[in-house]
Amino acid sequence: METYLIPVEDICAYHHVEINFIHSLEDFGLIQTTVKKQSVFLPVDELAKLEQYLRLANDLQINLEGIHAVSHLLNQLQNMQQEITVLQNELNYYRQLNHQQ
């Protein structure tokens, strides 16, 4: 499967952000970039995360450490929501079994 890449320079120009911000996000492990032919690219599937981090930084004036913390909390929340969905499905299954008896 081919991964589509967006030049980081284009992203920076479009969002009016310094490339150092992108590098800092990568240093914090929040996004992954790819280097090809001495140019830095962002995989398309990372774009939504980057834009979320840009909103946190620009709109809410959250620094990189805060963005890292918020990202961690959002990941925990997403994992808990997935676990709740699995548990609800199991509960519904056992309720159906109980009603059939």
ZIPEZI-V442886 format. One record per run of one state. SS is the DSSP state (hx for helix, st for strand, lp for the rest). FROM is the first residue (numbers start at 0). LEN is the number of residues. If there is no record, write none. Layout:
# ZIPEZI-V442886
ss=SS from=FROM len=LEN
ss=SS from=FROM len=LEN
This chain:
# ZIPEZI-V442886
ss=lp from=0 len=4
ss=st from=4 len=3
ss=hx from=7 len=8
ss=lp from=15 len=3
ss=hx from=18 len=9
ss=lp from=27 len=5
ss=st from=32 len=4
ss=lp from=36 len=2
ss=st from=38 len=5
ss=hx from=43 len=16
ss=lp from=59 len=4
ss=hx from=63 len=37
ss=lp from=100 len=1
